[in-house]
Amino acid sequence: MAHPKWKTSKSRKRKRRTHHQADVAQIATCKTTGEKHIYHQAYKVGDDLYYRGQVLVKGAEEDI
């Protein structure tokens, strides 16, 4: 098995990877609500907080 002759430091590796990023933010559409949102981000619909089509936090409900 091949082994590297020198260890690549964390900073050297991270400097190399700084340019490995998406040019434009990717937009997804929720199958549950139909709302457009950024991938891997929670999003609000009304007062509810959703992530991957599931409610994470229910909005404040009014007492009448």
Beta strands, then each sheet from edge to edge (+ up, - down):
strand 1: 27-29
strand 2: 36-38
strand 3: 43-45
strand 4: 48-51
strand 5: 54-57
sheet 1: 1+ 2-
sheet 2: 3+ 4- 5+
end
